[in-house]
Amino acid sequence: MKDIAIVILNWNGADMMRRFLPSVIENSPEADVVVVDNGSTDDSLQYLETEMPQVRCIRLDRNYGFAEGYHRGLAELEKAQPYYLLLNSDVEVRPGWLQPMLAYMEAHPEVAACQPKLRCQWAPEMFEYAGASGGYVDAWGYPYCRGRVFSTVERDEGQYDDVAPVLWATGAALMIRREDYWAVGGLDGRFFAHQEEIDLCWRLRSRGRGVVVVPQSVAYHLGGGTLPQGNPRKDYLNFRNNLLLLYKNLPEARLHKVLRLRFWLDGLASLQFLLRGQLGSFRAVWRARRDFRRMRPDFEADRQENLRLTLLSPVPEQSAFSLLWQYYVKGRKTFDELKVES
């Protein structure tokens, strides 16, 4: 048994696995590779059985979504392995990609989780939207990255090649200590998909554990494999889960002010969708807000638990500025330009 379990969640992704899984197996000698199948109905299981017999497959009875699917799969793994690495099925890796992250984690026991630098698989000179070189959250709950601010994705010219503390590491390639994962409760299945890794990492940071990006490790993410940008279902999950994320993790002194302002900001976002003729996304915003209000009581106990165990308040990597103001009013569209406000 190896120290790292690379765990790939699959749902009807046989074509993705044919394309990317061989690179993971070939270039990850430090790890065991495990596929957690989320009730696929395509030929995923047949492909694994006949062409990848060396890969362990954990079969779930239905599609539980990203968060709960991973959570159930990880519960089936051996407790002797100290590290999990959650890896999307549409990620390509190259020789030596794992070693820098493993070496850093071994040398820094105060760090609970890390990510590699994430580049775009089809435009490898560019950062990839989903995580780039590490993630942060602004004062009003909007996520951004070193290398990606809203829709502006930078070219990777080595400008973010230093190891850096971050608020969240991308779920596309998230390495985490097994003990830390279970100590904070793991991924929250109620999120289903999107921003669940931010919630997990925020809990780790608020309790004093480190989250970093190790850019000497590089992975190449195709992105948008399940729900592409502009899909109303994706808009719904992002708006709903962002509100749940804030409710679970914001300090009491900030929560009500943030949620009040977010009502108006979400309204402006919905108006923008309407003016663009994106009626599905317009409706998704208000459905997300309705469901947040409905689900909020179910998260009260989690919020109180998080507040009780918080050691860092506020979390240092939550920025004090408004990303909307910086991006749209001041025209600061890269991470380096935003740093003047940090």
C-alpha positions as CSV (number, residue, x, y, z in Angstrom):
1,M,0.0,0.0,0.0
2,K,1.3,3.5,-1.0
3,D,1.0,6.7,1.0
4,I,-1.3,8.4,-1.4
5,A,-4.7,7.3,-2.6
6,I,-5.6,9.1,-5.8
7,V,-9.4,9.0,-5.9
8,I,-11.3,9.8,-9.1
9,L,-15.0,10.2,-9.0
10,N,-16.7,9.0,-12.1
11,W,-20.3,9.4,-13.4
12,N,-20.8,8.3,-17.0
13,G,-17.3,9.4,-17.8
14,A,-15.9,6.4,-19.7
15,D,-14.6,8.6,-22.5
16,M,-12.8,10.9,-20.0
17,M,-11.2,7.9,-18.3
18,R,-10.0,6.5,-21.6
19,R,-8.4,9.8,-22.4
20,F,-6.9,10.8,-19.1
21,L,-6.7,7.8,-16.7
22,P,-3.6,6.3,-18.4
23,S,-1.6,9.4,-17.7
24,V,-2.6,9.3,-14.0
25,I,-1.5,5.7,-13.7
26,E,1.7,6.0,-15.6
27,N,2.9,9.2,-13.9
28,S,1.8,8.6,-10.3
29,P,4.1,5.8,-9.0
30,E,3.8,7.2,-5.5
31,A,0.0,6.5,-5.4
32,D,-2.7,3.9,-5.5
33,V,-5.4,4.9,-8.0
34,V,-9.0,4.3,-7.1
35,V,-12.2,5.1,-9.1
36,V,-15.4,5.8,-7.2
37,D,-18.3,5.2,-9.6
38,N,-21.4,7.3,-8.9
39,G,-23.9,4.9,-10.4
40,S,-22.8,5.1,-14.0
41,T,-25.0,3.8,-16.8
42,D,-22.5,4.0,-19.6
43,D,-19.6,1.5,-20.1
44,S,-17.4,2.9,-17.4
45,L,-17.4,-0.2,-15.3
46,Q,-16.8,-2.5,-18.2
47,Y,-13.8,-0.3,-19.3
48,L,-12.3,-0.4,-15.8
49,E,-12.8,-4.2,-15.5
50,T,-11.4,-5.1,-18.9
51,E,-8.8,-2.4,-19.6
52,M,-7.7,-1.1,-16.2
53,P,-7.9,-4.1,-13.9
54,Q,-5.1,-2.6,-11.7
55,V,-7.4,0.2,-10.7
56,R,-9.6,-0.4,-7.7
57,C,-13.3,0.5,-8.3
58,I,-15.7,1.4,-5.6
59,R,-19.3,1.1,-6.9
60,L,-22.0,3.4,-5.5
61,D,-25.6,2.5,-6.2
62,R,-26.6,5.9,-7.7
63,N,-25.3,9.4,-8.5
64,Y,-24.7,11.1,-5.1
65,G,-23.1,14.2,-6.6
66,F,-19.5,15.3,-6.3
67,A,-19.4,15.9,-2.5
68,E,-21.4,13.0,-1.2
69,G,-20.0,10.6,-3.9
70,Y,-16.4,11.4,-2.8
71,H,-17.3,11.2,0.9
72,R,-18.9,7.8,0.5
73,G,-16.0,6.6,-1.6
74,L,-13.3,7.8,0.9
75,A,-15.1,6.1,3.7
76,E,-14.3,2.8,1.9
77,L,-10.5,3.3,1.8
78,E,-7.9,1.9,4.1
79,K,-7.2,3.9,7.2
80,A,-3.5,3.3,6.9
81,Q,-3.0,5.7,3.9
82,P,-2.1,9.1,5.2
83,Y,-3.1,11.1,2.1
84,Y,-6.0,11.4,-0.2
85,L,-5.8,13.1,-3.5
86,L,-9.1,14.0,-5.0
87,L,-8.7,14.2,-8.8
88,N,-11.2,15.1,-11.5
89,S,-11.6,12.5,-14.3
90,D,-10.7,15.2,-16.9
91,V,-7.2,15.9,-15.5
92,E,-4.0,15.1,-17.4
93,V,-0.7,14.7,-15.4
94,R,2.9,14.4,-16.4
95,P,6.0,12.7,-14.9
96,G,7.0,14.0,-11.5
97,W,3.8,15.9,-10.8
98,L,3.1,14.4,-7.4
99,Q,6.5,14.5,-5.7
100,P,6.6,18.3,-4.9
101,M,3.3,18.2,-3.1
102,L,4.1,15.0,-1.2
103,A,7.5,16.4,-0.2
104,Y,5.9,19.7,1.0
105,M,3.3,17.9,3.0
106,E,5.8,15.6,4.6
107,A,8.0,18.7,5.6
108,H,5.1,20.8,6.9
109,P,2.8,18.9,9.3
110,E,0.9,22.1,10.1
111,V,-0.5,22.0,6.5
112,A,-3.7,20.0,6.0
113,A,-4.2,20.3,2.3
114,C,-2.6,21.5,-0.9
115,Q,-3.1,21.7,-4.6
116,P,-0.9,21.8,-7.7
117,K,-0.8,24.6,-10.2
118,L,-3.7,24.0,-12.5
119,R,-3.3,24.8,-16.2
120,C,-5.8,24.5,-19.0
121,Q,-5.5,21.1,-20.8
122,W,-6.4,22.5,-24.2
123,A,-4.4,25.7,-23.8
124,P,-1.5,24.7,-21.6
125,E,0.1,28.1,-21.5
126,M,-3.0,29.4,-19.6
127,F,-4.2,28.9,-16.1
128,E,-7.3,26.9,-15.7
129,Y,-10.5,28.5,-14.3
130,A,-11.3,26.0,-11.6
131,G,-8.3,26.6,-9.4
132,A,-5.3,28.2,-11.2
133,S,-2.6,28.8,-8.6
134,G,-4.7,28.7,-5.4
135,G,-8.0,30.2,-4.2
136,Y,-9.3,33.1,-2.0
137,V,-12.6,34.7,-1.2
138,D,-13.4,38.4,-1.1
139,A,-15.3,40.3,1.6
140,W,-18.7,39.4,0.2
141,G,-18.0,35.8,-0.6
142,Y,-16.9,35.8,-4.2
143,P,-14.1,33.2,-4.9
144,Y,-11.1,34.1,-7.1
145,C,-7.6,32.7,-7.7
146,R,-4.0,33.5,-8.3
147,G,-4.3,33.5,-12.1
148,R,-8.1,33.8,-12.4
149,V,-10.4,36.7,-11.4
150,F,-14.1,36.2,-12.4
151,S,-13.8,35.4,-16.1
152,T,-10.3,36.8,-16.7
153,V,-7.9,33.9,-16.9
154,E,-4.2,34.8,-17.1
155,R,-1.3,33.2,-19.0
156,D,1.1,31.3,-16.8
157,E,4.4,33.1,-17.1
158,G,5.8,32.0,-13.7
159,Q,4.3,34.9,-11.9
160,Y,2.6,32.7,-9.3
161,D,5.3,30.0,-8.8
162,D,5.9,30.5,-5.1
163,V,4.3,28.2,-2.6
164,A,1.6,30.3,-0.9
165,P,-1.1,30.0,1.8
166,V,-4.6,30.1,0.3
167,L,-8.1,29.9,1.6
168,W,-9.1,27.0,-0.7
169,A,-7.5,24.4,-2.9
170,T,-9.3,23.3,-6.0
171,G,-11.4,20.2,-5.8
172,A,-10.1,19.3,-9.3
173,A,-6.8,18.2,-7.7
174,L,-7.0,18.4,-3.9
175,M,-4.4,16.6,-1.7
176,I,-5.5,16.3,1.9
177,R,-4.3,14.5,5.0
178,R,-6.8,11.7,5.8
179,E,-6.8,12.7,9.5
180,D,-7.6,16.3,8.7
181,Y,-10.4,15.3,6.2
182,W,-12.3,13.3,8.8
183,A,-11.5,15.6,11.7
184,V,-13.5,18.5,10.2
185,G,-16.3,16.2,8.8
186,G,-15.1,16.0,5.2
187,L,-17.1,17.2,2.1
188,D,-20.6,18.3,2.8
189,G,-22.9,16.2,0.6
190,R,-25.7,18.7,0.9
191,F,-23.8,20.9,-1.5
192,F,-24.1,18.2,-4.2
193,A,-21.5,19.9,-6.4
194,H,-19.6,23.3,-6.6
195,Q,-17.9,25.1,-3.8
196,E,-17.9,22.2,-1.5
197,E,-14.1,22.2,-1.5
198,I,-14.1,25.9,-0.4
199,D,-16.3,24.9,2.5
200,L,-14.0,22.1,3.5
201,C,-10.9,24.2,3.2
202,W,-12.5,27.1,5.1
203,R,-13.3,24.8,8.0
204,L,-9.6,23.7,8.0
205,R,-8.3,27.2,8.0
206,S,-10.6,28.5,10.6
207,R,-9.4,25.7,12.9
208,G,-5.8,26.7,12.4
209,R,-4.7,24.2,9.8
210,G,-2.8,25.3,6.7
211,V,-3.9,25.1,3.0
212,V,-1.3,25.9,0.4
213,V,-0.7,25.8,-3.3
214,V,2.5,24.0,-4.4
215,P,3.1,25.3,-8.0
216,Q,6.1,23.1,-8.6
217,S,3.4,20.4,-9.1
218,V,1.4,21.0,-12.3
219,A,-1.8,19.4,-13.5
220,Y,-3.8,20.0,-16.7
221,H,-7.6,20.3,-16.4
222,L,-10.0,20.1,-19.2
223,G,-12.8,21.7,-17.2
224,G,-16.5,21.9,-17.8
225,G,-16.9,18.2,-18.3
226,T,-20.1,17.8,-16.4
227,L,-21.7,21.3,-16.4
228,P,-20.3,23.9,-18.8
229,Q,-20.1,27.6,-18.0
230,G,-23.4,29.3,-18.5
231,N,-25.5,26.3,-17.7
232,P,-28.5,27.3,-15.5
233,R,-28.0,24.2,-13.3
234,K,-24.4,25.3,-12.6
235,D,-25.6,28.8,-11.9
236,Y,-28.1,27.5,-9.5
237,L,-25.6,25.4,-7.6
238,N,-23.0,28.2,-7.5
239,F,-25.4,30.8,-6.1
240,R,-27.1,28.5,-3.6
241,N,-23.9,26.9,-2.4
242,N,-22.1,30.2,-2.1
243,L,-24.8,31.4,0.3
244,L,-24.6,28.1,2.3
245,L,-20.8,28.4,2.4
246,L,-21.1,31.9,3.9
247,Y,-23.7,30.9,6.4
248,K,-21.7,27.9,7.6
249,N,-18.4,29.8,7.9
250,L,-18.7,33.5,8.4
251,P,-18.1,35.0,11.8
252,E,-21.2,36.3,13.6
253,A,-20.0,39.9,13.3
254,R,-20.0,39.7,9.5
255,L,-22.8,37.3,8.6
256,H,-25.9,39.5,8.6
257,K,-24.2,42.4,6.8
258,V,-22.9,40.1,4.1
259,L,-26.2,38.3,3.6
260,R,-28.1,41.6,3.4
261,L,-25.8,43.0,0.7
262,R,-25.8,39.7,-1.2
263,F,-29.5,40.0,-1.7
264,W,-29.0,43.1,-3.7
265,L,-25.8,41.8,-5.5
266,D,-27.6,38.6,-6.4
267,G,-30.5,40.6,-7.7
268,L,-28.1,42.6,-9.9
269,A,-26.6,39.4,-11.2
270,S,-30.1,38.1,-12.1
271,L,-30.9,41.3,-13.9
272,Q,-27.7,40.9,-16.0
273,F,-28.8,37.4,-16.9
274,L,-32.2,38.7,-17.9
275,L,-30.8,41.5,-20.1
276,R,-28.7,38.9,-21.9
277,G,-31.7,36.8,-22.6
278,Q,-30.5,34.0,-20.3
279,L,-33.9,33.3,-18.7
280,G,-32.8,30.0,-17.3
281,S,-30.0,31.6,-15.4
282,F,-32.2,34.5,-14.3
283,R,-34.6,32.0,-12.7
284,A,-31.7,29.9,-11.3
285,V,-30.6,32.8,-9.1
286,W,-34.0,33.3,-7.4
287,R,-34.5,29.5,-7.1
288,A,-31.1,29.3,-5.4
289,R,-32.0,32.1,-3.0
290,R,-35.3,30.4,-2.2
291,D,-33.7,27.0,-1.6
292,F,-31.0,28.7,0.6
293,R,-33.7,30.0,2.9
294,R,-35.4,26.6,2.9
295,M,-32.1,24.8,3.7
296,R,-30.7,27.3,6.1
297,P,-32.2,25.7,9.3
298,D,-30.5,22.4,8.4
299,F,-27.1,24.1,8.6
300,E,-27.6,25.8,12.0
301,A,-25.9,23.1,14.0
302,D,-23.0,23.0,11.6
303,R,-22.6,26.8,11.9
304,Q,-22.5,26.7,15.6
305,E,-20.0,23.8,15.6
306,N,-17.8,25.8,13.2
307,L,-17.9,28.9,15.4
308,R,-17.2,26.9,18.5
309,L,-14.1,25.3,17.0
310,T,-12.8,28.4,15.3
311,L,-9.3,29.5,16.1
312,L,-8.7,32.1,13.4
313,S,-11.4,34.8,12.9
314,P,-11.3,36.2,10.4
315,V,-9.4,33.7,8.3
316,P,-6.4,35.6,7.0
317,E,-6.9,34.5,3.3
318,Q,-10.4,36.1,3.2
319,S,-9.8,39.5,1.6
320,A,-11.2,42.6,3.1
321,F,-12.0,44.3,-0.3
322,S,-14.9,43.9,-2.7
323,L,-13.9,41.9,-5.8
324,L,-16.8,43.4,-7.8
325,W,-15.6,47.0,-7.1
326,Q,-12.0,46.2,-7.9
327,Y,-12.8,44.3,-11.1
328,Y,-15.7,46.3,-12.6
329,V,-15.1,49.8,-11.3
330,K,-11.3,50.0,-10.8
331,G,-10.5,47.6,-13.7
332,R,-8.2,45.4,-11.7
333,K,-8.5,42.1,-13.4
334,T,-5.4,40.1,-12.3
335,F,-4.4,38.8,-8.9
336,D,-1.2,41.0,-8.9
337,E,-3.4,44.1,-9.4
338,L,-5.7,43.0,-6.6
339,K,-2.8,42.6,-4.1
340,V,-2.6,46.3,-3.6
341,E,-5.9,46.1,-1.8
342,S,-5.1,43.1,0.3
